[in-house]
Amino acid sequence: MQAASPYNVYNLTGFSTGNIGGGIIPETDSRYKKVYNATDLAQALRKNSGIKVIEIMNDLDLGWNELPAAAKTSPFAAHNAPLTHPVHKKTGVSKLSIDGFDGLTIFSANGAKIKHTGITVKRSSNLIIRNLEFDELWEWDEASKGDYDKNDWDYLTIEGASSKVWIDHCTFNKAYDGIVDVKKGSSGVTISWSYFRGDNGNSGSWVRQQIEAMEASKSAYPMYNYLRSSAVGMTMEDIIAISSGQKKTHLVGATEFASDNADLEVTLHHNYYLDIQDRMPRLRGGNAHAYNIVMDASGLAAAKKRITPAMEKAITSKGYHFTVTSNGAISTEDGALLVEKSRIMDVASPIRNNQADPTDASYTGKIRALDTIYVNDGKTFRGDSDSAGSPLAPYPAPAKPFSWNRFSTLPYNYQTDDPATLVTRLLAADGAGSGKLGWAKENWLLTRY
């Protein structure tokens, strides 16, 4: 299959412009590593391995209990132990560190899947991750009563002042916590042509496996048992539908008012966010640019209708958290976030500028939407956030005038598509996500076409 559009639409742009990854080297080069299993990956990602290109040849199951003894060493470590998911309790979950690399490309030619691990990038630069799918990193949360504040499982965390990181043509499925977070002064991050999605709830899906296991032993899961009791009255299908959305996507800046938040830089473009509840992105300081993205929360909107006011009251009376949040792009703490030529569907709060105290301007960020289509409650708006009567006007604090931090104009060139075409374009055979481009695998080492 060949891409229907010119390959140059996939050029690297955004804040990661200039990133060269591991460079263009042949398979015969000793710095090129083909990875077939966890042991291969551990060897390639050890500090000072000298590896510049890692090609993931097949799906990898990387749970801590799935790793052979040879791989149970740095850069792998055991992650927080699973508590509820029947598969995770067998496989375990691992942590994988990419630490101290300067110049590394990790890709798959066939859209291989990586499961049961959270990856942390530390003190690295010129890193490229392309055409991979990340899966099976969520479980039901009884420990913190549905607040998802126990396991700290994220697919990717970029930290330690890492710079020049490009994540491209990847698919991210539902995760326990965030999906791709950027923190501790990391800069030069571009996330492009990627697909972020909740669970579809179908037969055999990851969420359905979890709910069916609890249904068979309700007394072992107090929160679940309460939701199913007459006090709340939810059906199993209600719980699957409400659980299926992804809670969080991108936290940019993990600590309030951290001094290195000013260095944060993230570009998001040509990404599809399907049934995501929050943080597309959530920015603390620094700069973020989101253009030609789709936020599609139509499934979440339908799921939320399953929660009656009486159910909500009964749930909160016991200190449980089980609802559907609906936030889009959020800028706080004087961060600068531009949402441009995008499409937002059924997101209740599409543009937010404060998450802590609307009366305290220090918690308020700068945020602006330009030529963006907003569809909600059967109404369609196309325009800017600062147009009169715009439903994209920042909320809940008084809007701050928009300006970039540390520069007056974006330090890169980019081309935009008409937001009216985005859904079709990003869901096309050559659109957003892994396994979409059947081109020569050498193309994954290029940054321009």
C-alpha positions as CSV (number, residue, x, y, z in Angstrom):
1,M,0.0,0.0,0.0
2,Q,1.3,3.4,-0.9
3,A,0.3,6.6,0.8
4,A,-2.3,8.5,-1.2
5,S,-0.7,11.9,-0.5
6,P,2.8,13.1,-1.0
7,Y,5.2,11.8,1.6
8,N,6.3,15.3,2.5
9,V,3.2,15.7,4.6
10,Y,4.9,13.5,7.1
11,N,8.0,15.7,7.4
12,L,9.2,16.4,10.9
13,T,8.1,19.8,12.0
14,G,7.1,21.5,15.3
15,F,9.4,22.0,18.2
16,S,11.4,18.9,17.4
17,T,12.6,20.3,14.1
18,G,16.2,19.5,13.7
19,N,16.0,16.2,15.5
20,I,18.0,13.6,13.5
21,G,17.4,10.6,15.7
22,G,19.9,7.8,15.2
23,G,20.6,8.9,11.6
24,I,20.3,7.0,8.4
25,I,22.4,3.8,8.8
26,P,22.2,0.5,7.0
27,E,21.0,-2.8,8.7
28,T,24.5,-4.1,8.3
29,D,25.9,-1.4,10.6
30,S,26.8,-2.7,14.1
31,R,24.8,0.3,15.5
32,Y,21.6,-1.0,14.0
33,K,19.8,-3.6,16.2
34,K,16.9,-5.8,15.2
35,V,14.9,-6.6,18.3
36,Y,12.9,-9.8,18.6
37,N,12.4,-10.1,22.3
38,A,12.9,-8.4,25.7
39,T,16.5,-9.5,26.0
40,D,17.4,-7.9,22.7
41,L,15.7,-4.7,23.8
42,A,17.4,-4.6,27.1
43,Q,20.8,-5.0,25.5
44,A,20.0,-2.2,22.9
45,L,18.9,0.2,25.6
46,R,21.6,-0.2,28.1
47,K,23.6,2.9,28.7
48,N,26.6,3.3,26.4
49,S,25.3,0.4,24.2
50,G,26.3,2.4,21.1
51,I,23.1,1.5,19.3
52,K,21.6,4.2,17.1
53,V,18.7,2.4,15.4
54,I,16.3,-0.2,17.0
55,E,13.9,-2.0,14.7
56,I,11.2,-3.7,16.6
57,M,10.5,-6.8,14.5
58,N,7.4,-8.2,16.2
59,D,5.0,-7.6,19.1
60,L,6.7,-7.5,22.5
61,D,5.1,-8.6,25.8
62,L,7.2,-6.8,28.5
63,G,5.3,-7.4,31.7
64,W,7.7,-8.0,34.6
65,N,6.6,-11.6,35.0
66,E,7.0,-12.1,31.2
67,L,10.6,-11.0,31.1
68,P,13.3,-13.7,31.0
69,A,16.0,-13.6,33.7
70,A,18.4,-12.0,31.3
71,A,16.2,-9.0,30.8
72,K,15.4,-8.5,34.5
73,T,18.1,-5.9,34.9
74,S,18.6,-2.2,33.9
75,P,17.1,-0.7,31.8
76,F,14.1,-2.8,33.0
77,A,12.7,-2.7,36.5
78,A,9.5,-3.9,38.2
79,H,6.7,-1.4,38.1
80,N,3.9,-1.0,40.7
81,A,2.3,-4.4,41.1
82,P,-1.1,-5.0,39.4
83,L,-4.0,-5.4,41.7
84,T,-7.2,-6.2,39.7
85,H,-6.8,-7.0,36.0
86,P,-6.8,-10.8,35.5
87,V,-4.2,-10.6,32.8
88,H,-1.9,-8.1,34.5
89,K,-1.9,-10.2,37.7
90,K,-0.3,-12.9,35.6
91,T,2.0,-10.8,33.4
92,G,3.0,-8.1,35.9
93,V,4.0,-4.6,34.6
94,S,7.6,-3.3,34.0
95,K,9.3,0.0,33.8
96,L,11.7,0.6,31.0
97,S,14.2,3.5,31.0
98,I,15.8,5.2,28.0
99,D,18.5,7.1,29.8
100,G,21.3,9.2,28.5
101,F,21.0,8.6,24.8
102,D,21.9,11.2,22.2
103,G,20.8,10.1,18.8
104,L,18.4,7.1,18.7
105,T,15.6,5.9,16.5
106,I,13.1,3.2,17.6
107,F,10.7,2.0,15.0
108,S,8.7,-0.9,13.6
109,A,8.2,-1.5,9.9
110,N,4.9,-3.3,10.6
111,G,3.3,-1.3,13.5
112,A,4.4,-3.8,16.2
113,K,2.7,-3.7,19.6
114,I,4.5,-3.1,22.9
115,K,2.5,-4.2,26.0
116,H,2.6,-4.1,29.8
117,T,5.4,-1.6,30.2
118,G,5.8,2.1,31.0
119,I,8.7,3.8,29.3
120,T,10.6,6.8,30.8
121,V,12.9,8.9,28.7
122,K,15.5,10.7,30.8
123,R,18.4,13.0,30.0
124,S,18.2,12.1,26.3
125,S,18.2,14.1,23.0
126,N,17.6,13.4,19.4
127,L,15.2,10.5,20.1
128,I,12.6,9.3,17.5
129,I,9.9,6.8,18.2
130,R,7.8,5.8,15.2
131,N,5.1,3.3,14.0
132,L,4.5,1.5,17.3
133,E,1.4,0.6,19.2
134,F,1.2,0.7,23.0
135,D,-1.4,-1.4,24.7
136,E,-2.6,-3.1,27.9
137,L,-1.6,-0.8,30.7
138,W,-4.9,-0.2,32.5
139,E,-6.7,-1.8,35.3
140,W,-9.7,-1.1,37.5
141,D,-8.8,1.1,40.5
142,E,-10.2,0.0,43.8
143,A,-7.1,1.1,45.8
144,S,-7.8,4.9,45.4
145,K,-11.6,4.5,44.9
146,G,-11.5,5.2,41.2
147,D,-9.2,8.2,41.5
148,Y,-6.5,6.4,39.6
149,D,-3.8,7.6,41.9
150,K,-2.0,4.4,42.8
151,N,-0.2,2.6,40.0
152,D,1.3,5.6,38.1
153,W,1.4,3.7,34.8
154,D,2.0,5.9,31.8
155,Y,3.0,4.6,28.4
156,L,5.6,7.3,27.9
157,T,7.1,9.9,30.2
158,I,9.7,12.4,28.9
159,E,11.7,14.0,31.7
160,G,15.1,15.0,32.9
161,A,15.4,18.0,30.6
162,S,15.3,15.7,27.6
163,S,15.3,17.6,24.3
164,K,14.3,16.9,20.7
165,V,11.9,14.0,21.0
166,W,9.7,13.0,18.0
167,I,6.8,10.5,18.5
168,D,5.2,9.8,15.1
169,H,2.6,7.4,13.7
170,C,2.0,5.7,17.0
171,T,-1.2,4.2,18.4
172,F,-1.9,4.5,22.1
173,N,-4.7,2.5,23.8
174,K,-6.3,3.1,27.2
175,A,-3.8,3.6,30.0
176,Y,-4.2,3.7,33.8
177,D,-2.8,7.2,34.2
178,G,-1.5,9.5,31.4
179,I,-0.4,8.4,27.9
180,V,2.5,10.7,27.0
181,D,3.6,13.2,29.7
182,V,6.3,15.8,29.3
183,K,7.9,17.2,32.4
184,K,11.1,18.4,34.2
185,G,12.0,21.0,31.7
186,S,11.9,18.8,28.6
187,S,11.8,20.6,25.3
188,G,11.7,20.2,21.6
189,V,8.9,17.6,21.6
190,T,6.7,16.8,18.6
191,I,3.9,14.3,18.7
192,S,2.4,13.8,15.2
193,W,0.1,11.6,13.2
194,S,-0.8,9.5,16.2
195,Y,-4.0,7.9,17.4
196,F,-5.0,8.0,21.0
197,R,-8.1,6.1,22.0
198,G,-10.1,4.6,24.8
199,D,-11.3,1.0,24.8
200,N,-14.1,0.0,22.5
201,G,-15.8,-2.3,25.0
202,N,-16.2,-5.1,22.5
203,S,-16.1,-8.8,23.3
204,G,-12.7,-9.6,24.6
205,S,-11.6,-6.0,24.9
206,W,-9.2,-5.1,27.7
207,V,-11.8,-3.2,29.7
208,R,-14.5,-5.9,29.2
209,Q,-12.1,-8.6,30.4
210,Q,-11.6,-6.6,33.6
211,I,-15.3,-6.0,34.2
212,E,-16.3,-9.6,33.5
213,A,-13.7,-10.8,36.0
214,M,-15.1,-8.5,38.7
215,E,-18.7,-9.4,37.8
216,A,-17.8,-13.1,38.6
217,S,-16.6,-12.2,42.0
218,K,-18.3,-8.9,43.0
219,S,-17.7,-9.2,46.8
220,A,-13.9,-9.0,46.2
221,Y,-14.3,-5.5,44.7
222,P,-16.1,-3.2,47.1
223,M,-16.4,-0.2,44.7
224,Y,-17.5,-2.3,41.8
225,N,-20.0,-4.2,44.0
226,Y,-21.4,-0.9,45.2
227,L,-21.9,0.3,41.7
228,R,-23.8,-2.9,40.8
229,S,-25.9,-2.8,44.0
230,S,-29.4,-1.4,44.2
231,A,-27.9,1.7,46.0
232,V,-26.6,2.8,42.6
233,G,-28.2,0.5,40.1
234,M,-25.7,0.4,37.3
235,T,-25.6,-2.5,34.9
236,M,-22.4,-4.2,33.8
237,E,-22.8,-2.6,30.4
238,D,-23.1,0.8,32.0
239,I,-19.8,0.3,33.8
240,I,-18.1,-0.9,30.7
241,A,-19.3,2.1,28.7
242,I,-18.3,4.6,31.4
243,S,-14.9,2.9,32.0
244,S,-13.9,2.7,28.4
245,G,-12.9,6.3,27.8
246,Q,-9.3,7.3,28.5
247,K,-8.9,9.6,31.5
248,K,-5.8,11.6,30.7
249,T,-3.5,12.2,27.7
250,H,-0.7,14.8,28.0
251,L,0.4,16.4,31.2
252,V,3.0,19.0,30.2
253,G,4.7,20.1,33.4
254,A,4.1,17.8,36.4
255,T,4.8,20.1,39.2
256,E,3.1,23.4,40.0
257,F,5.2,26.5,39.3
258,A,8.4,24.4,38.8
259,S,11.2,26.7,37.7
260,D,11.9,24.5,34.6
261,N,8.3,24.5,33.4
262,A,9.4,27.6,31.5
263,D,11.5,25.4,29.2
264,L,8.6,23.1,28.2
265,E,7.9,22.9,24.5
266,V,5.4,20.5,22.8
267,T,3.9,20.5,19.3
268,L,0.8,18.2,18.6
269,H,-0.3,17.9,15.1
270,H,-2.4,15.5,13.0
271,N,-3.4,13.5,16.0
272,Y,-6.8,11.9,16.6
273,Y,-8.0,11.8,20.2
274,L,-11.0,9.4,20.5
275,D,-13.0,9.3,23.7
276,I,-10.4,11.1,25.8
277,Q,-11.6,12.8,29.0
278,D,-8.9,15.3,29.7
279,R,-5.5,16.9,28.8
280,M,-5.2,17.4,25.1
281,P,-2.9,18.8,26.4
282,R,-2.8,20.2,29.9
283,L,0.1,22.8,30.1
284,R,1.9,24.3,33.1
285,G,4.1,27.1,31.8
286,G,6.2,26.9,28.7
287,N,4.7,26.7,25.2
288,A,2.5,24.2,23.4
289,H,1.1,24.3,19.8
290,A,-1.7,22.0,18.8
291,Y,-2.8,22.2,15.1
292,N,-4.8,19.9,12.9
293,I,-5.9,17.7,15.8
294,V,-9.3,16.0,16.3
295,M,-10.8,15.7,19.8
296,D,-13.8,13.3,19.3
297,A,-15.6,12.6,22.6
298,S,-18.9,11.5,21.1
299,G,-18.7,8.1,22.8
300,L,-17.9,9.7,26.1
301,A,-20.9,12.0,25.8
302,A,-23.2,9.0,25.3
303,A,-21.6,7.2,28.2
304,K,-22.1,10.1,30.5
305,K,-25.8,10.0,29.9
306,R,-25.9,6.6,31.6
307,I,-25.1,8.3,35.0
308,T,-28.3,9.7,36.5
309,P,-28.2,12.5,39.1
310,A,-29.3,9.9,41.7
311,M,-26.5,7.6,40.7
312,E,-23.9,10.4,40.9
313,K,-25.1,11.4,44.4
314,A,-25.0,7.8,45.6
315,I,-21.5,7.3,44.2
316,T,-20.0,10.5,45.7
317,S,-21.6,9.9,49.1
318,K,-19.3,6.9,49.5
319,G,-16.2,8.8,48.4
320,Y,-16.0,6.9,45.1
321,H,-14.9,8.5,41.8
322,F,-16.8,7.2,38.8
323,T,-17.9,9.8,36.3
324,V,-17.0,11.2,32.8
325,T,-14.9,14.3,32.7
326,S,-14.9,16.3,29.5
327,N,-12.1,18.8,29.1
328,G,-10.1,19.6,26.0
329,A,-7.0,21.8,25.8
330,I,-5.9,23.4,29.1
331,S,-3.3,26.1,29.7
332,T,-2.4,27.1,33.3
333,E,0.4,28.9,35.2
334,D,1.1,31.4,32.4
335,G,1.7,28.7,29.8
336,A,1.1,29.6,26.2
337,L,-1.1,27.2,24.2
338,L,-2.4,27.7,20.7
339,V,-5.0,25.4,19.3
340,E,-5.2,26.0,15.5
341,K,-7.3,24.6,12.7
342,S,-8.6,21.7,14.7
343,R,-11.9,20.0,15.2
344,I,-13.5,19.4,18.6
345,M,-16.6,17.2,19.0
346,D,-18.8,16.8,22.1
347,V,-16.2,18.1,24.5
348,A,-18.0,20.0,27.3
349,S,-15.1,22.3,28.2
350,P,-13.0,22.6,25.0
351,I,-10.7,25.5,26.1
352,R,-9.8,25.9,29.8
353,N,-7.3,28.4,31.3
354,N,-7.3,27.5,35.0
355,Q,-7.6,24.3,37.0
356,A,-6.9,25.5,40.5
357,D,-8.3,29.0,41.4
358,P,-9.9,31.2,38.8
359,T,-9.5,34.2,41.1
360,D,-5.7,33.8,41.3
361,A,-4.2,34.9,38.0
362,S,-0.9,33.1,38.7
363,Y,-2.8,29.8,38.0
364,T,-4.2,31.1,34.7
365,G,-2.6,30.3,31.4
366,K,-2.7,31.9,28.0
367,I,-4.7,30.0,25.5
368,R,-6.2,30.8,22.1
369,A,-8.1,28.9,19.4
370,L,-7.9,29.9,15.8
371,D,-10.1,28.7,12.9
372,T,-11.3,25.7,14.9
373,I,-14.5,23.7,14.4
374,Y,-16.5,23.0,17.6
375,V,-19.5,20.7,17.4
376,N,-21.6,20.2,20.6
377,D,-25.3,19.6,21.3
378,G,-26.1,19.6,17.6
379,K,-24.6,23.0,17.1
380,T,-21.5,23.8,14.9
381,F,-19.2,26.8,15.3
382,R,-16.2,27.6,13.3
383,G,-13.9,30.4,14.3
384,D,-11.7,31.8,17.0
385,S,-11.8,31.8,20.8
386,D,-11.8,35.5,20.9
387,S,-14.7,36.1,18.5
388,A,-17.7,37.6,20.1
389,G,-19.9,35.0,21.7
390,S,-17.4,32.2,20.8
391,P,-18.1,28.8,22.6
392,L,-14.3,28.4,22.5
393,A,-13.7,31.4,24.8
394,P,-11.3,30.4,27.6
395,Y,-12.9,29.2,30.9
396,P,-13.1,29.6,33.9
397,A,-10.7,32.5,34.6
398,P,-10.6,35.9,32.8
399,A,-8.6,35.4,29.6
400,K,-5.0,36.6,29.4
401,P,-3.9,38.2,26.1
402,F,-2.1,35.5,24.1
403,S,1.6,35.7,23.5
404,W,4.3,33.1,23.3
405,N,6.8,32.8,26.1
406,R,10.5,33.6,25.2
407,F,9.8,34.3,21.5
408,S,7.4,36.4,19.4
409,T,6.7,33.9,16.6
410,L,7.0,30.1,16.4
411,P,10.5,29.0,15.6
412,Y,9.5,26.6,12.8
413,N,7.5,26.4,9.6
414,Y,4.4,24.3,9.2
415,Q,1.5,23.8,6.8
416,T,-2.0,23.3,7.9
417,D,-5.0,21.4,6.5
418,D,-8.6,22.6,6.5
419,P,-10.2,21.5,9.8
420,A,-13.3,20.4,7.8
421,T,-11.2,17.6,6.2
422,L,-9.5,16.3,9.3
423,V,-11.8,13.5,10.4
424,T,-11.6,11.9,7.0
425,R,-7.9,12.5,6.6
426,L,-6.8,11.2,9.9
427,L,-9.0,8.1,9.8
428,A,-7.9,7.3,6.2
429,A,-5.8,4.3,5.3
430,D,-2.7,6.5,5.4
431,G,-3.8,8.6,8.3
432,A,-3.0,8.8,12.0
433,G,-1.7,5.8,13.9
434,S,0.7,2.8,13.6
435,G,0.6,0.3,10.8
436,K,-0.8,2.8,8.3
437,L,2.1,3.4,6.0
438,G,3.3,0.4,4.0
439,W,6.4,2.1,2.6
440,A,10.0,1.1,2.4
441,K,11.2,0.7,6.0
442,E,14.2,2.9,5.4
443,N,11.6,5.8,5.3
444,W,11.2,5.5,9.0
445,L,14.8,6.7,9.5
446,L,14.1,9.8,7.5
447,T,12.8,13.1,8.9
448,R,12.1,14.7,5.5
449,Y,10.7,13.3,2.3
